């Protein structure tokens, strides 16, 4: 694969056939990076590009091509793959490092990490085609990647909170992903740079919109004055279980569940941060 360093490549390239697979795989990676036309990329994927697996060459899978499209934000190619192969394009491919079958939802995590909002929207729409609600929910709430991957053990929602990507977070929550990571969102709000604080605040706001009941968090009780000043009296009291949620929050909850555009197009004085 193109991200394998030269010392690893020397070790992996044990035969001329394997070296040829690595050469064509790298050519495909570069073609997606250059955002070549979809028809040309599909011709390459199905007829010219091969990867090495279990001692034999094979064609790139749609799910592997979708990962490349995500990394390089090739929206036309991602749209084609999802329209043509539907949820099969979201299957976890075999890990190129440990050769095991990846589990969970690596495509969701990659989309969030690179903040590919447009392609993430295409992916969650494709999930509606799976037809089984439980499988769709399981996919949205699953963790992506093998144990050695940076995002292993994290759901797409947790990753969106950690990276302060509010648009990705709202898309996932509207589709029914579990609203987890409130403690991480609070920590992110006080630890991030000033330039990132607005996005961190929006992530916290969106989580609050979708939380059925706030969990009891010790950090709020231990530093009550600090959090009361930061969150506002109404939100702080609600998170501590001392009062019902603010009226504006309750009103915006219904609006948020109808689609991500409903919240983002509101005037500033009706945005979630205005309840604080």
C-alpha positions as CSV (number, residue, x, y, z in Angstrom):
1,X,0.0,0.0,0.0
2,X,1.2,3.6,-0.6
3,X,1.7,4.4,3.0
4,X,4.1,1.5,3.7
5,X,7.7,2.8,4.3
6,X,10.5,1.6,2.1
7,X,12.0,-0.8,4.7
8,X,8.6,-2.5,5.1
9,X,8.2,-2.5,1.3
10,X,11.5,-4.4,0.9
11,X,10.3,-6.9,3.4
12,X,6.9,-7.3,1.9
13,X,8.0,-7.5,-1.8
14,X,9.1,-11.1,-1.8
15,X,8.2,-11.8,-5.5
16,X,7.9,-10.0,-8.8
17,X,4.1,-10.6,-8.8
18,X,3.9,-9.0,-5.4
19,X,6.0,-6.0,-6.4
20,X,3.8,-5.5,-9.5
21,X,0.7,-5.5,-7.2
22,X,2.3,-2.8,-5.1
23,X,3.2,-0.8,-8.1
24,X,-0.4,-0.9,-9.5
25,X,-1.8,-0.2,-6.1
26,X,0.3,2.9,-5.7
27,X,-0.8,4.0,-9.2
28,X,-4.4,3.7,-8.2
29,X,-3.8,5.6,-5.1
30,X,-2.2,8.5,-7.1
31,X,-5.1,8.4,-9.6
32,X,-7.7,8.8,-6.9
33,X,-5.5,11.6,-5.3
34,X,-5.5,13.4,-8.7
35,X,-9.3,13.0,-8.8
36,X,-9.3,11.4,-12.3
37,X,-12.7,10.7,-13.9
38,X,-14.8,8.0,-12.3
39,X,-14.9,5.8,-15.4
40,X,-11.1,5.8,-15.6
41,X,-10.8,4.9,-12.0
42,X,-13.2,2.0,-12.3
43,X,-11.4,0.7,-15.4
44,X,-8.2,0.7,-13.4
45,X,-9.8,-0.9,-10.3
46,X,-11.5,-3.7,-12.2
47,X,-8.9,-4.5,-14.9
48,X,-5.5,-3.0,-14.1
49,X,-5.0,-2.6,-10.3
50,X,-4.3,-5.5,-8.0
51,X,-3.4,-6.0,-4.4
52,X,-1.7,-9.0,-2.8
53,X,-3.6,-11.2,-0.5
54,X,-2.9,-14.8,0.8
55,X,-0.2,-15.2,-1.8
56,X,-2.3,-14.2,-4.8
57,X,-3.2,-11.0,-6.6
58,X,-6.8,-9.8,-6.6
59,X,-8.7,-6.7,-7.7
60,X,-9.3,-3.8,-5.3
61,X,-12.7,-4.1,-3.6
62,X,-15.2,-1.2,-3.8
63,X,-14.8,-0.7,0.0
64,X,-11.0,-0.2,-0.4
65,X,-11.6,2.2,-3.3
66,X,-14.0,4.1,-1.1
67,X,-11.4,4.6,1.6
68,X,-9.1,6.2,-1.0
69,X,-12.0,8.4,-2.2
70,X,-12.5,9.5,1.4
71,X,-8.9,10.4,2.1
72,X,-8.7,12.5,-1.0
73,X,-12.3,13.9,-1.0
74,X,-13.1,12.5,-4.4
75,X,-16.8,13.0,-4.0
76,X,-17.8,11.9,-7.5
77,X,-16.1,8.6,-7.1
78,X,-17.5,8.1,-3.6
79,X,-21.0,8.8,-4.9
80,X,-20.6,6.3,-7.8
81,X,-19.3,3.5,-5.4
82,X,-22.1,4.0,-3.0
83,X,-24.8,4.2,-5.7
84,X,-23.4,1.2,-7.5
85,X,-22.5,-1.1,-4.6
86,X,-24.7,0.4,-1.8
87,X,-23.8,-0.9,1.7
88,X,-21.3,-3.5,0.3
89,X,-19.0,-0.5,-0.3
90,X,-19.0,0.1,3.5
91,X,-17.8,-3.3,4.4
92,X,-14.7,-3.3,6.5
93,X,-11.8,-4.4,4.2
94,X,-8.9,-6.6,5.3
95,X,-6.2,-4.7,7.2
96,X,-3.1,-4.2,5.1
97,X,-0.8,-4.3,8.1
98,X,-1.9,-7.4,10.1
99,X,-3.9,-9.1,7.3
100,X,-6.9,-9.6,9.6
101,X,-10.4,-8.8,8.7
102,X,-11.2,-5.3,10.1
103,X,-14.3,-4.9,12.1
104,X,-16.7,-2.1,12.8
105,X,-17.1,1.0,10.7
106,X,-13.7,2.2,9.5
107,X,-15.3,4.3,6.7
108,X,-17.3,6.3,9.2
109,X,-14.2,7.0,11.2
110,X,-12.1,7.9,8.2
111,X,-14.8,10.3,7.0
112,X,-14.9,12.0,10.5
113,X,-11.1,12.2,10.8
114,X,-10.7,13.9,7.5
115,X,-13.9,15.9,8.0
116,X,-15.5,14.7,4.8
117,X,-19.0,16.0,5.5
118,X,-20.3,15.6,2.0
119,X,-19.2,12.0,1.6
120,X,-20.3,11.1,5.2
121,X,-23.8,12.3,4.2
122,X,-23.7,10.0,1.2
123,X,-22.7,7.1,3.4
124,X,-25.4,7.6,6.0
125,X,-27.9,7.8,3.2
126,X,-26.6,4.5,1.8
127,X,-27.1,2.9,5.3
128,X,-30.8,3.5,4.9
129,X,-30.7,0.8,2.1
130,X,-29.6,-1.9,4.4
131,X,-33.3,-2.5,5.3
132,X,-32.6,-3.8,8.8
133,X,-32.8,-1.1,11.5
134,X,-30.7,-3.1,14.1
135,X,-27.8,-3.6,11.6
136,X,-27.9,0.1,10.7
137,X,-27.8,1.1,14.3
138,X,-25.0,-1.4,15.1
139,X,-22.9,0.1,12.2
140,X,-23.4,3.7,13.4
141,X,-22.4,2.8,16.9
142,X,-19.5,0.4,16.1
143,X,-15.9,1.2,16.6
144,X,-13.6,1.2,13.6
145,X,-10.2,-0.3,12.8
146,X,-7.9,-3.0,14.2
147,X,-6.1,-2.6,17.6
148,X,-3.1,-0.9,16.0
149,X,-5.1,1.8,14.2
150,X,-5.2,5.2,15.8
151,X,-9.0,5.3,16.0
152,X,-9.4,1.8,17.4
153,X,-12.0,1.5,20.1
154,X,-13.7,4.8,19.2
155,X,-17.1,5.3,17.6
156,X,-17.5,7.9,14.9
157,X,-19.4,10.1,17.4
158,X,-16.6,9.9,19.9
159,X,-14.1,10.8,17.2
160,X,-16.1,13.7,16.0
161,X,-16.2,15.1,19.6
162,X,-12.5,14.5,20.1
163,X,-11.6,16.3,16.9
164,X,-14.2,19.0,17.2
165,X,-16.0,18.3,13.9
166,X,-19.5,19.5,14.6
167,X,-21.0,19.0,11.1
168,X,-19.9,15.3,11.1
169,X,-21.3,14.9,14.6
170,X,-24.7,16.4,13.8
171,X,-25.0,14.2,10.7
172,X,-24.4,11.1,12.8
173,X,-26.7,12.1,15.6
174,X,-29.5,12.9,13.3
175,X,-29.2,9.4,11.8
176,X,-29.6,7.9,15.2
177,X,-26.0,7.3,16.4
178,X,-25.7,7.0,20.1
179,X,-25.0,10.5,21.7
180,X,-21.9,9.6,23.8
181,X,-18.8,11.5,24.8
182,X,-20.3,14.3,26.9
183,X,-17.4,14.1,29.4
184,X,-14.9,14.3,26.5
185,X,-16.8,17.2,25.0
186,X,-16.6,19.2,28.2
187,X,-12.9,18.4,28.6
188,X,-12.3,19.4,25.0
189,X,-14.1,22.7,25.5
190,X,-11.7,23.8,28.3
191,X,-8.5,22.3,26.9
192,X,-8.6,23.3,23.2
193,X,-7.0,26.4,21.6
194,X,-9.1,29.5,21.3
195,X,-9.3,29.1,17.6
196,X,-11.0,25.7,18.0
197,X,-13.3,26.7,20.9
198,X,-16.3,27.6,18.6
199,X,-16.3,24.1,17.0
200,X,-15.8,22.4,20.4
201,X,-18.8,24.5,21.8
202,X,-21.0,23.4,18.9
203,X,-20.1,19.7,19.4
204,X,-21.2,20.1,23.1
205,X,-24.4,21.8,22.0
206,X,-25.3,19.1,19.5
207,X,-24.7,16.3,22.1
208,X,-27.0,18.2,24.6
209,X,-29.7,18.3,21.9
210,X,-29.7,14.5,21.6
211,X,-29.1,13.4,25.1
212,X,-32.2,11.7,26.5
213,X,-30.9,12.2,30.1
214,X,-27.6,13.8,31.1
215,X,-25.2,11.4,32.9
216,X,-23.9,12.4,36.3
217,X,-20.4,13.8,35.9
218,X,-18.1,14.2,38.8
219,X,-16.1,17.0,37.1
220,X,-19.2,19.2,37.3
221,X,-19.6,18.6,41.0
222,X,-16.0,19.0,41.8
223,X,-15.7,22.4,40.0
224,X,-19.2,23.6,40.2
225,X,-18.5,27.4,40.0
226,X,-16.2,27.0,37.1
227,X,-18.7,24.9,35.0
228,X,-21.6,27.1,36.1
229,X,-19.8,30.1,34.6
230,X,-18.9,28.3,31.5
231,X,-22.2,26.5,30.8
232,X,-24.7,29.0,32.2
233,X,-27.0,28.4,35.1
234,X,-29.8,26.6,33.2
235,X,-27.6,24.1,31.4
236,X,-25.4,23.5,34.5
237,X,-28.5,22.9,36.7
238,X,-29.9,20.4,34.1
239,X,-26.6,18.5,33.8
240,X,-26.4,18.2,37.6
241,X,-30.0,16.9,37.8
242,X,-31.3,20.0,39.6
243,X,-33.6,21.4,37.0
244,X,-35.4,20.4,33.7
245,X,-33.7,21.2,30.4
246,X,-33.9,24.9,29.2
247,X,-37.0,25.6,27.2
248,X,-35.0,26.6,24.1
249,X,-33.1,23.3,24.2
250,X,-36.4,21.3,24.4
251,X,-37.7,23.2,21.4
252,X,-34.6,22.8,19.4
253,X,-34.5,19.0,20.1
254,X,-37.6,18.4,17.8
255,X,-36.0,20.6,15.1
256,X,-32.7,18.8,15.3
257,X,-34.2,15.4,14.8
258,X,-35.8,16.4,11.5
259,X,-32.4,17.0,9.8
260,X,-29.0,18.6,10.2
261,X,-29.9,21.5,7.9
262,X,-32.7,22.6,10.2
263,X,-30.2,23.6,12.9
264,X,-27.4,25.0,10.8
265,X,-29.7,27.5,9.0
266,X,-31.2,29.0,12.1
267,X,-30.3,32.7,12.9
268,X,-27.5,33.1,15.4
269,X,-29.8,34.2,18.3
270,X,-31.6,30.8,17.9
271,X,-28.5,28.7,17.7
272,X,-28.0,26.2,20.5
273,X,-25.3,28.3,22.3
274,X,-28.0,31.0,22.9
275,X,-29.7,29.0,25.6
276,X,-26.7,29.5,27.9
